[in-house]
């Protein structure tokens, strides 16, 4: 028996990841990098739809992947309305909210759109999203921002954070629902979440630039200076948003969103590159420290994941600051592709219930 075949699609801010799984075994895996120059050709992220879809299809053709056998196409969830954790079949309501950028603009919105378009061209496939970035388990007290016209939102790397916690729990011979963990996802964006007994009760809004800065996001900026910039007359609303997300962080300081090139420059003695890299690590560690208070000091482990977790110098910087809180375990890269595929496989086999987006 050949088993079931699942296509997983994960559009990120600086890359598109594509995988084909035969049951739980990866038979094709590709990370397609996108330079800032390529991405900046498009006014809006949703305009990248055809560009990214064609790249995916071309990669599958070049590797002689028989797409006719695919039964599920699972895309990374987008900025739809807040929903509970799980897997959802892509329907018209979901497509509309992805296109309309219900909660904001990000490449993850393309996941469900591309999955649906590819699935409808295949004879036996359905399209899904799983554990989208808007999974919301925050405790009420964490939603209070400081003024009634504002509210803190749960928008983070839910898929990878959830997947990594389950990997860690299994390695510890424990249940995820019995652990208190702090998880830092370090990629094109940075999110740091407090996982309390199976729920993410507090997390920074990584999309809008809350928390640490990242390769292309500015993170939390000084309020007064930001207000002055907004009303200076020198910047449009679109330009301000680009400063916060897309042209902030490493790009603003060093002219690149490639964290690896920054790592190499720092190793080669570039003082500015080292300072900015250290500052990014410093802010991540500071965020981890703040979430230790959310868990009242009862932290079983600190997990660091994402592509930037491959950088040993940055990881060591973070460890020196936070290892007194709890043991630090590093999972370089992401387990998101397998998480997407496994969700699709479980739906095909009828082992989990597919939820309806309303």
C-alpha positions as CSV (number, residue, x, y, z in Angstrom):
1,X,0.0,0.0,0.0
2,X,1.4,3.4,-1.0
3,X,-0.5,5.2,1.7
4,X,-1.8,8.8,1.6
5,X,-0.1,11.7,0.0
6,X,-0.3,15.3,1.4
7,X,1.1,18.6,-0.1
8,X,2.1,21.2,2.5
9,X,2.5,24.8,1.6
10,X,4.0,27.4,4.0
11,X,4.5,30.9,2.6
12,X,6.6,33.0,5.0
13,X,7.7,36.6,4.8
14,X,11.0,35.8,3.1
15,X,10.5,32.2,1.8
16,X,8.0,29.7,0.5
17,X,8.3,26.2,1.9
18,X,6.8,23.2,0.0
19,X,6.7,19.6,1.0
20,X,5.0,16.4,-0.1
21,X,4.5,13.6,2.5
22,X,3.7,10.0,1.9
23,X,2.1,9.2,5.1
24,X,4.5,10.7,7.7
25,X,7.5,10.4,5.5
26,X,8.8,13.4,3.5
27,X,9.4,12.6,-0.2
28,X,9.9,16.2,-1.3
29,X,11.0,19.2,0.6
30,X,12.0,22.6,-0.8
31,X,12.6,26.0,0.7
32,X,12.4,28.7,-1.9
33,X,14.1,32.0,-0.8
34,X,12.7,35.4,-1.8
35,X,15.0,38.4,-1.7
36,X,13.6,41.7,-0.5
37,X,14.0,42.9,-4.2
38,X,11.7,40.2,-5.5
39,X,9.1,40.8,-2.8
40,X,9.1,44.5,-3.1
41,X,7.9,44.3,-6.7
42,X,4.4,43.8,-5.3
43,X,2.4,46.5,-3.6
44,X,0.4,44.0,-1.5
45,X,1.3,40.5,-0.2
46,X,-1.9,39.1,-1.8
47,X,-0.5,40.3,-5.2
48,X,2.2,37.7,-4.8
49,X,-0.4,34.9,-5.3
50,X,0.4,33.9,-8.9
51,X,4.2,34.4,-8.4
52,X,4.4,32.0,-5.5
53,X,1.9,29.5,-6.9
54,X,3.8,29.2,-10.1
55,X,7.1,28.7,-8.3
56,X,5.5,25.9,-6.3
57,X,4.1,24.1,-9.3
58,X,7.3,24.5,-11.2
59,X,9.3,22.9,-8.3
60,X,6.9,20.0,-8.2
61,X,7.2,19.5,-12.0
62,X,11.0,19.6,-11.9
63,X,11.1,16.9,-9.2
64,X,8.6,14.7,-11.1
65,X,6.1,14.7,-8.3
66,X,2.9,13.0,-9.3
67,X,0.3,15.5,-8.0
68,X,-2.6,13.3,-9.2
69,X,-2.0,11.2,-6.0
70,X,-2.4,14.1,-3.6
71,X,-5.4,13.8,-1.3
72,X,-4.9,16.9,0.8
73,X,-3.3,20.3,0.2
74,X,-2.6,22.0,3.6
75,X,-1.6,25.6,3.7
76,X,-0.3,27.6,6.5
77,X,-3.2,29.5,8.2
78,X,-3.6,33.2,7.6
79,X,-4.8,36.3,9.4
80,X,-8.5,35.4,9.6
81,X,-10.7,35.9,12.6
82,X,-9.5,34.4,16.0
83,X,-10.3,30.7,16.1
84,X,-9.6,27.7,18.2
85,X,-6.6,25.4,17.5
86,X,-7.3,22.7,14.8
87,X,-7.6,22.0,11.1
88,X,-10.2,23.7,8.9
89,X,-11.3,23.0,5.3
90,X,-10.9,26.0,3.1
91,X,-14.4,27.3,2.2
92,X,-15.7,30.5,0.6
93,X,-15.9,32.4,3.9
94,X,-12.3,31.5,4.6
95,X,-11.1,32.5,1.1
96,X,-12.9,35.9,1.5
97,X,-11.3,36.7,4.8
98,X,-7.8,35.7,3.5
99,X,-8.2,37.9,0.4
100,X,-9.6,40.8,2.4
101,X,-6.8,40.5,5.0
102,X,-9.3,40.3,7.9
103,X,-6.7,41.0,10.6
104,X,-3.8,42.3,8.5
105,X,-1.4,41.6,5.7
106,X,1.1,38.8,5.8
107,X,2.4,36.1,3.5
108,X,0.7,33.4,5.5
109,X,-2.6,34.6,4.0
110,X,-1.4,33.1,0.8
111,X,-1.3,29.6,2.3
112,X,-5.0,28.8,2.1
113,X,-5.5,30.7,-1.2
114,X,-2.7,28.7,-2.9
115,X,-3.8,25.4,-1.3
116,X,-7.4,25.9,-2.6
117,X,-6.3,26.9,-6.1
118,X,-4.0,23.9,-6.4
119,X,-6.5,21.4,-4.8
120,X,-9.3,22.3,-7.2
121,X,-7.1,21.4,-10.1
122,X,-6.5,17.9,-8.7
123,X,-8.9,14.9,-9.0
124,X,-8.9,13.8,-5.4
125,X,-7.7,16.6,-3.2
126,X,-9.3,19.0,-0.7
127,X,-7.7,22.2,0.7
128,X,-7.1,22.9,4.4
129,X,-5.4,25.2,6.8
130,X,-4.1,24.1,10.3
131,X,-3.3,26.0,13.5
132,X,-3.3,29.4,11.9
133,X,-1.4,32.3,13.3
134,X,-4.6,33.7,14.9
135,X,-5.1,30.8,17.3
136,X,-6.3,32.6,20.4
137,X,-5.9,31.1,23.9
138,X,-4.9,34.3,25.7
139,X,-6.0,34.9,29.2
140,X,-8.3,37.9,29.6
141,X,-5.8,39.9,31.7
142,X,-3.2,39.7,28.9
143,X,-5.6,41.3,26.4
144,X,-5.6,44.7,28.3
145,X,-3.3,47.1,26.4
146,X,-3.5,50.1,28.6
147,X,-6.3,52.1,26.9
148,X,-9.8,51.0,26.0
149,X,-9.3,51.9,22.4
150,X,-6.6,49.3,22.1
151,X,-6.5,45.5,22.7
152,X,-3.6,43.1,22.6
153,X,-4.1,40.4,20.0
154,X,-2.9,36.8,19.7
155,X,-1.1,36.6,16.4
156,X,2.0,34.3,16.4
157,X,3.7,31.3,14.9
158,X,1.1,29.0,16.4
159,X,1.7,26.0,14.1
160,X,5.4,25.7,14.8
161,X,5.2,26.7,18.5
162,X,2.5,24.0,19.1
163,X,4.4,21.4,17.0
164,X,7.7,22.0,18.9
165,X,6.1,21.8,22.3
166,X,4.6,18.4,21.5
167,X,8.0,17.2,20.3
168,X,9.6,18.4,23.5
169,X,6.9,16.9,25.7
170,X,7.3,13.5,24.0
171,X,11.0,13.6,24.5
172,X,10.4,14.3,28.2
173,X,7.8,11.5,28.4
174,X,5.2,14.0,29.5
175,X,2.0,15.5,28.2
176,X,2.1,19.0,26.7
177,X,-1.0,19.8,28.8
178,X,1.0,19.1,32.0
179,X,3.9,21.5,31.2
180,X,4.7,25.2,31.5
181,X,6.9,26.3,28.6
182,X,8.2,29.5,27.0
183,X,8.7,29.1,23.3
184,X,10.6,31.6,21.1
185,X,10.2,31.3,17.3
186,X,13.0,33.2,15.6
187,X,12.3,33.6,11.8
188,X,11.3,36.4,9.5
189,X,9.2,37.5,12.5
190,X,9.8,36.7,16.1
191,X,7.1,35.5,18.5
192,X,7.6,34.4,22.1
193,X,4.7,32.6,23.9
194,X,3.9,31.5,27.4
195,X,2.4,27.9,27.2
196,X,0.6,27.1,30.4
197,X,-0.7,23.5,30.6
198,X,-1.4,23.3,26.9
199,X,-2.6,26.8,26.2
200,X,-0.7,29.9,25.0
201,X,-2.0,32.3,27.6
202,X,0.2,35.3,26.5
203,X,2.2,36.0,23.4
204,X,3.5,39.1,21.5
205,X,1.7,40.1,18.3
206,X,4.6,39.2,16.0
207,X,2.8,40.5,12.9
208,X,2.3,44.1,13.9
209,X,5.7,44.5,15.4
210,X,5.1,44.0,19.1
211,X,8.0,42.5,21.0
212,X,11.6,41.9,19.8
213,X,12.7,43.2,16.4
214,X,13.4,40.6,13.6
215,X,15.0,40.4,10.2
216,X,12.3,42.7,8.7
217,X,10.1,43.9,11.6
218,X,10.9,46.8,14.0
219,X,9.4,45.3,17.1
220,X,8.1,47.6,19.9
221,X,9.3,51.1,19.2
222,X,9.4,54.2,21.5
223,X,5.8,55.5,21.5
224,X,6.6,59.2,21.5
225,X,9.1,59.0,18.7
226,X,6.7,56.9,16.6
227,X,3.9,59.4,17.1
228,X,6.2,62.3,16.1
229,X,7.1,60.3,12.9
230,X,3.5,59.6,12.1
231,X,2.6,63.3,12.2
232,X,5.8,64.8,10.8
233,X,4.3,64.9,7.2
234,X,7.3,63.1,5.9
235,X,5.7,59.6,5.8
236,X,2.5,58.2,4.4
237,X,0.5,55.6,6.3
238,X,1.8,52.9,4.0
239,X,5.4,54.0,4.6
240,X,5.0,53.9,8.3
241,X,3.5,50.4,8.1
242,X,6.5,49.4,6.0
243,X,8.8,50.7,8.7
244,X,7.0,48.6,11.3
245,X,6.8,45.5,9.1
246,X,8.8,44.8,5.9
247,X,11.5,47.4,6.2
248,X,12.4,47.3,9.9
249,X,14.8,45.2,11.9
250,X,17.8,43.9,10.2
251,X,16.8,45.4,6.8
252,X,16.7,48.9,8.4
253,X,20.0,48.6,10.2
254,X,22.0,46.5,7.8
255,X,20.2,46.5,4.5
256,X,19.4,42.8,4.4
257,X,16.7,40.4,5.8
258,X,19.2,37.5,5.6
259,X,20.0,36.6,9.2
260,X,22.7,34.2,8.0
261,X,24.6,36.9,6.1
262,X,24.5,39.0,9.3
263,X,25.8,36.1,11.3
264,X,28.7,35.7,8.9
265,X,29.5,39.4,8.9
266,X,29.5,39.4,12.7
267,X,31.9,36.4,12.7
268,X,34.2,38.3,10.3
269,X,34.5,41.2,12.7
270,X,31.9,43.6,11.4
271,X,31.2,45.5,14.6
272,X,27.9,46.9,13.5
273,X,26.5,43.6,12.4
274,X,27.6,42.1,15.8
275,X,25.9,44.9,17.7
276,X,22.6,44.5,15.9
277,X,22.7,40.7,16.1
278,X,23.4,41.0,19.9
279,X,20.5,43.5,20.2
280,X,18.1,41.1,18.6
281,X,19.2,38.3,20.9
282,X,19.0,40.7,23.9
283,X,15.4,41.7,23.0
284,X,14.4,38.0,22.6
285,X,15.9,37.1,26.0
286,X,14.2,40.1,27.6
287,X,10.8,38.9,26.2
288,X,11.4,35.4,27.5
289,X,12.2,36.9,30.9
290,X,9.0,38.8,31.0
291,X,6.9,35.7,30.2
292,X,8.6,33.9,33.1
293,X,6.6,36.2,35.3
294,X,3.4,35.3,33.5
295,X,4.0,31.7,34.4
296,X,4.8,32.9,38.0
297,X,8.3,31.4,37.8
298,X,7.0,27.9,37.3
299,X,8.8,27.2,33.9
300,X,9.6,23.6,32.9
301,X,11.6,24.6,29.9
302,X,12.5,27.3,27.4
303,X,12.4,26.2,23.7
304,X,14.0,28.2,20.9
305,X,13.1,27.4,17.4
306,X,13.0,28.9,13.9
307,X,15.6,29.4,11.2
308,X,17.7,31.9,13.2
309,X,18.1,29.3,15.9
310,X,20.8,27.8,13.7
311,X,23.1,30.7,14.8
312,X,25.2,29.4,17.7
313,X,26.4,32.9,18.8
314,X,22.9,34.3,19.0
315,X,21.7,31.3,20.9
316,X,24.5,31.5,23.3
317,X,23.8,35.1,24.0
318,X,20.1,34.2,24.8
319,X,21.1,31.3,27.0
320,X,23.5,33.4,29.1
321,X,20.5,35.7,29.9
322,X,17.7,33.2,30.5
323,X,19.2,29.8,31.5
324,X,18.7,30.7,35.2
325,X,14.9,30.6,34.6
326,X,14.7,27.0,33.2
327,X,16.7,24.6,30.9
328,X,17.0,25.8,27.3
329,X,16.4,23.4,24.5
330,X,17.1,24.5,20.9
331,X,15.2,23.2,17.8
332,X,16.8,24.9,14.8
333,X,14.5,25.4,11.8
334,X,10.8,24.7,11.9
335,X,8.7,21.5,12.2
336,X,5.9,23.3,10.5
337,X,5.9,21.3,7.3
338,X,5.5,18.0,9.1
339,X,2.9,19.5,11.3
340,X,0.9,20.7,8.3
341,X,1.2,17.3,6.7
342,X,0.3,15.3,9.8
343,X,-2.8,17.4,10.3
344,X,-3.8,16.6,6.7
345,X,-3.1,12.9,7.1
346,X,-5.1,12.7,10.3
347,X,-8.1,14.3,8.5
348,X,-7.8,11.9,5.5
349,X,-7.7,8.9,7.9
350,X,-10.7,10.3,9.9
351,X,-8.6,10.4,13.1
352,X,-9.3,14.1,13.8
353,X,-12.4,16.2,13.1
354,X,-12.1,18.9,10.5
355,X,-13.6,22.1,11.7
356,X,-15.7,24.6,9.8
357,X,-14.7,28.2,9.5
358,X,-17.7,30.5,10.0
